[in-house]
């Protein structure tokens, strides 16, 4: 399950893309300080976009913590969608790639194989998430579902990258979750092999 993702695109380019899609975003806490990062891991701060609670019609681009503490103390970095409607606290998690890990193809290799998934039709994308208050402050998690055709060879579940025409719908709690949370067409998420440390253990809800 995804506990490591990437964001190399600068915030100015991201803001321009939202403007092009007629999604108005503000930065009420100032422009997030987001250095290019090959690896964003649970408990790191990272940028999200969420609906403004003030009802201004302008969505908020903020830096927030990835994962909140679960009941067992482990970080909740992924959250199952099955049987849930998500009628509030939706957010978009900004990324240009995410990683999955598999047993090494080479039996002599001690590290897990690391695979990078990107979006075929654009240089960055949004992942469906939710946010909440926590003892650590406001935090977000990635939503998950059974794996689609691009991810299934690597893991039985997946996070949910969204097509660009789904971003505004996910921010709108009036749009049913089941209309937004679905697999992308096969071939949408090209994959390349990289190498890295084994994924840490966290909590899945």
Secondary structure, 3 states (H helix, E strand, C coil): CCCEEEECCCHHHHHHHHHHCCCCEECCCCCCCCCCEEEEECCCEEEEEECCCCCCCCEEEEEEEECEECCCCCEEEEEECCCCCCCCCEEEEEECEEEEEECCCCCCCCCCEEEEECCCCCCCEEEEEEEECCCCCCEEEEEEEECCCCCCCCCCEEECEECHHHHHHHHCCCCCHHHCCCCCCCCCCCEEEEECCCCCCCEEC
